[in-house]
Amino acid sequence: MEISENEFRDFLFDNHSENLSSIIVGRRDPISWSNGSFPPIHILLQQSAEKKINEALDNLEDMILTARELRLEREADSTTRIDLVGNSESCGLTIIELKKSKQTERQAFSELLAYANHFCTIFPGLKESSLTSILVAPMETRTVRDAYAQELVSNNKCIVALIPEHKNSTAKLTVYYPDSSYYKWFENNLLDDRSMITVAIAFPEIKGWIDLERDQSGMPEHSAKALNTITSSISKTLEACGYHSMCYSTQPWAEVTLGYDFPFPNVIYVAAVNPFSSFRTAINNDEIYGSSKDGRLAEIQAVHDQLSETEREFWIETIEGNFHNRLIRIVRKEFEKLLKNKKQEKIRYEISLPDWYGLKTSMIDSVTVHHGELYLTGLLREIHSEYIEYIYRPDVKYAIYYSDDFPKYFYNTLRSFLPIWEILSGLGVGDTDDEDE
């Protein structure tokens, strides 16, 4: 006999408050890759996401449900209720929202995110990624499946989706893993050179603080330390603002500057993934087109058609420009803050927007220079970390290109320019979109 959502919630609380994990089924090992070559990006993203899901599942083993229909009260707002709340040493505070109907699961997902945000409000300093959020729903609605994959992959939330079933006075919760097509979609919009936007800030030598190489012995140690501190801080700000980016600094070789005047020899580069890149999405005569699968273009077309007539023609160009301009403002503001000094002396600088492919293949800009440490944020950091883990696996020790160039220990690859560059420069090739495969 079919039971209601409230009855199912009560059944879980009354019978499985201390052993909810015992009725969770369908856990599987993350997807693997073992053919001896670089794994595709979508494989890495899928591995990373499925590791997160499995880690969250493991942490639920000692969780105890502590409340049902927990009321959340806010001044001037109506009272809302969380279906189930749990806690444990492993998973921390856990919020569970349950919907057995396809028609209401989208509402449940929205409520789940809102509840997590509410706890962060009443406990200042708590982040949503520190909570465990569990959606118990059929996972039949595409909007919910898409949103779940986005939260898991791009927003790095600790979130699990379980499909409920109740039969003969027993219950089971089946783990939902996003389909591989979701990860291919992320792959096709990440590291293609045409999806990257670049901001470069160039500034002069600062005598005694950020000096140039003089005797072909390499970038001065104090200069490297200063530049790395600046790029690290910019990178952290970009991470907080949600950018998937890489940030590094350069100085020209001594033999390059010999006899020449370089007014702005120090350069800080920021390359970020552009979600609005025109080669993926563009407009011509009110029609959306681009190097994306038809389903995605149709969804963007549906949004476009609802805009006011005056905004339609340049809509994509406008939001892409705003995204780029915001990146410029963030980088410039952080740079200016870091270069403040007690004497209120302003450091002159210039900003340019080089083409990413042209930059990374330029002999002058990328070869005959000293590189500072390279800092990654968001999905670029996760992709790099997964690649490095793969490279250091004993069974593929000599199977990876450039493996001899990698340092002995994993930690030495986290900021070192060459190992990161060898990976990322090789991934940014504009291939044919295979989203429909």
N, C-alpha and C positions, 0 to 999 in steps of 0.2 A: 504494500500500500504506500502510495506517495505521501511524503510528509512535507509540511510547510518549512519555510526558511527558519522561522522561529523555533519550530520543533527540532530541526536539524542542529541549530545552534545550541539548544538546550541539551540535545543528545551528546554533542561533543563535550560540552562543559561537564555534564554529569558523569560521563563514562570515560573521558579521555583527558581530564585536566592535567594528569601527570605523565601521560604517555601518548601524546598526540602523534608523535613520530611513528608509533607502532602501526598506524593505519595509513601512513603515507607510502604509496607504491609508485613504481615506474622510474625510480632513480636509475640513471645509467652513467657510465663513464663518459667524460668529455670526448668529443671527436678527436681522432688522432691523425698524425701525418708522419709517414716513415719511408718516403721514397728517395730520400737523400738530397733533395733540392730544397730551395727556399719554399716554405709553405706559402700559399696565396694569402692575401690579407684577410679574406673572408674566413679562412680556416682559423687564423689566429684570433680573430674577433669571436668566432664561435667557441673556440677553446676557452678563451678568457671568460665569456659570459657563462658557459656551462660550469666552469670551475666555481664561479661566484654562486650559482644556483646550488651546486652540491655542497659548498662550504656552508651556506645558509641552512641547508637541510641537515647537515651534520650537527650544526649548532642547536637545532631544535630538539635534539635528543634529551637534553636536560631541562627543557622549558616547562614551566608550570603555568597553566592558565589561572589567572588571579581574579578575573572579573568578567562578567557578561553584561551586555547592555550598559556599558559604562557611560554615564552622562557627562557631556562636556558643556559647561555653562559659560557664556560670555555676556557681559553687560550689553543690554539692548539687542541681543540676539536670541533667537529661539534655541531651546535645548536640543542637542543632537546626541545620538548614542552610538558608541562603538560596539560592534557585535561581541568581540572577544578581545581580551587584553592578557598578555602573558609576560613573563620575565624569566631570565636565567643568567648565569654567569657567562655563558657562551654567546648568546644572541642578544643579551640586553633587553631593553624594552621592546615588546613585540605587539603589533597591532594587526588584528585579523578582521577583515570585512567579508561578509558572506552574502552571496546572491546565487540562487539556484536557477534563475530564469535568464535566458539570453536577453530578454527585453530590458532587464534591470542591471546587467553586469557593467555597463558603461557608467551608470550612476555609482555603483559600488567602487569602481576604480577611482573616480573623481573624489569620492568621499574618503577613500584610503589615503590619497595624497594630501587632502585637506586635514585629516586627523594628524598625520605625521607633522605637518606644518604647525598645527595647534600646539603639539607637545613642545616643539622647538620654541614657541612663543612663551609658554609658561615656565620653561626651563632654559633661561638664556644661556647661550653657549653650546647648546645641543644642536647637532646638525642632523638633517634627515638621513644622511648616509650612515649615521650612528644607530639608527633605528632599524628594526627588521619589520618589513611590511609584507603581509601575506594576503593575497587576493584568492578567495575561494569562490570560483565561478566557472561556468561551462567553457569559457574562452572560445565562444563561437562567433563573436562579433569582431569584424576586422579592425574596427577602430580601437578596441581594447587590446587586441593582439599587437597592433602597431605601437600603441602607447606603451605597452609593457616592454617591448623590445627597445624602445627609445630610452625608457627609464633605466633599463638594465645595462645597455651598451653605452649610450652616449652620456647619460646623466649619472652613471656609476652609483645607482641606488642599491641598497641591500633589499631586494624584493623577490618574492617567490609567488608563482601562480599555481594553484592546485585545483583540479577538476573534481567536484564532489559526486559521490554516489552513495545511496542508502538503499539497502536491500535486506530483507529478512532480519531486521533488527541489528544489522551490522553496517558499518560505514567504511568507506575507503576514500582517500584523497590521492588522485593521480597527478604526478608532477607534470607540468606543462613546460616543454622546451620550445623556444621559437624555432620556426622552420629555417633551414639553411638559406632560403631566399632573402631573409632579412639581412643577413650578414653580407651577402653579395651586393645588396643595395648600398650598404655602408661603404663597401670596398670601392664600388664604382663612383663614389662621390668624395673620396678622401684624398688619395695621393697622386692623382693625375696632375701633371704640371699645370694644366689649364684650370684646375680647381684651387690653386694657391695664389694668394695675394701677398705682396711683400712691402714692408716699410723699412727704409734704411735711414739711420741718423748718423751723420758724419760730423766730427768735431775735431778741433786742433789738438796738437800736443800740449799737455799741461805740465810744464817743467817741474820736475821733482815729484810729480804725482802719477802722471801717465805719460811716461817718456817712450820714445821710439828706440828701436834697436840701433846701436852704433857700430858694433864690432863683429857682426855676423855670428853672435853667440845665442841668438834667439830673443824673443820678447823679454824685456826685463821683468824679473820676478814681481816687483812691486806693481808694475803696469798690468801684468796678467791678473794679479790679485784684485786690482781695482776694477778692471773691465769685467772680470767674472762676477764680482759683487753686483755691479750695475745690471748685467744681463740676467743674473739670478733673480734680482728684485723685480725687474720687468716681467720675467717669466711667471713669477708667483702672482703678480697682478693679473696677467692674462689668464692664468688658471682660475683665479677667483671670478673673473668675468666670463668664463665659459668658452674660451677660445681653445681650439686644437691647434697648437703652434709649436714652432721651434725658434729659439733665440740664441744668437751667438755674436761674437765680436771678432774683428780682424784688425791687423796692423800690417803695413807693407814690409817686405824684406828690406834690409839695409841696402843691399845692392840696387834695389829698385828706386829708393829715394835718393841715392847718391847723385849729387849734382842737379837735383830737381826740387822744386818747391811744391810741397804737398800741403796746402792750407788746412785740409781736413783729412788727415791720415787715419784717424781712429773711426771705425765704422761699427755700428751695432745693427744687425739685421734681425728682423722679425718676419718669418714666413708663416702664414696662417691658412687653414682650410677655409675656403669661401663657399658657404652653402648656397649662395645665389649666383654662382658662376654662369655666365651667359652661354657658354657652350653646352651646358646642361639644360638651361631654361632661358628662352628668349621669346619676344613677341613680334609678330609681323601682321599688320592688318587685323588686329584683335585675335590672332590665332597663336596659341602657345606651341612652340616647337623646341627641339633640342635633342641632345644625345642622351635620352632617357627613355625608359620603356613607356608604352602608350598609357598604361594605367596611371602612372605618376603624372604625366602631362595632362591627362583628363581631369585629375583632381585639382591641379593648379588652374586649369582652364575654368573649372567650376567656380573657383574663388575669384578669378579675374573677371568673369562675366557679371559678378554681383557688385563690382566697384562702380563708382560714379564714372560717367563717360569721360570727364576731364582727367581722371586719374589712370585710366586703363592703358593708354599708349605707352607711357614711360614707367609703368608700375615696377617691373622687374629691375630696370636700370636704377630706379630711385632707391629701392630697398638694398640693392647691391652697393650702390654708392654710399648709402647711410651706414651700412655694415663696415665698409672700408674706412670711411671717415671716422667712425667710432674707434676703430683700431688705431688710426693715426693719433687721435686725441689721447687715448689711453697711454700709448707708448711715449708720446711727447710729454704728457703731464708727469709721468713717472720719471722720465729722464731729467726733466727740469728740476724736480724735487730732489733727486739724488745728487745733482751737481750744484746745489746751493752751498754757499760758504759764508763764513762769518763776516767777511768784508763786503758782502753783497755784490761781488763781481760776477757778472753774467758771462757764461760760457757761450760763445757763438756756435751755432750749428746750422746744418742744412738738412732738410728732409727730402728724400727722393722715393720714388715708387718703381723700383726696377722690376722687369719681367723675371719671374722665378726661373724659368728654363734658361734664359739668357744669363742670369746671374750665376747659376750653378755650373754652367759650362764655360764661363769666362776665365781665361788664363790670368788676367790681371786681378779680378775680383775674388777668385776662388782658389788659385794655385800659388801665385807668387806673393802670398801673404802668410802671416802667422795667425793661427786660429786660437781663440780663447775656448773655454769650455762651452759645450752645447747643451742647452736646457730645453726639455720637451714638456708639453702640457697635454692634458686630455687624452684623446684616443691615440695621438702620435706617441705619447709616452707608453701607453699600454701595448701598442704594436711593437715598439722597440723592445720592451721588456720581454714580450713573448718570443720574439726572434732570438734574443740573447739566451733565454732559457733553452731554446731549441739548439742553438749552436753549442752550448756547454753540455748537452746530453752526451754521454759516453758513446752511444751507438752511432752518432753522426759526427764524431770528432773531426774527421777529415773530409766529410762530404760537402761542406759548405765552402763556397767561393770566399776567398780572403780569410779563411780560418787562421792562417799563419800570422795574420796581422792583428789578431785579437789578443789582448793581454791574458795573463795566466788566470787571474781571478775576475769573477763576475763584476765586483764592485768597481773595478777600474774601467768598465765600459759605460758607466752611467753618465759620465760627463765628458769623456774623451771624444774629441771631435771625429777622428778617423773611423772608429768602429760604427758610430751612429751614421756618419755620412755615407759609408759604404752601403749600409742597409737602405737608408732613405733615398739616396740618389738613384739607387737601382730600382726603387719601387715606383718612382714618379713618371712612368712612361705612359703616354696617352694611348691606351689600347682601345679596341672596339668594345662598345658596351655590350656585355653578355648577360644583362639582367633577365632576358627572356629565355635563357638556356636552362 
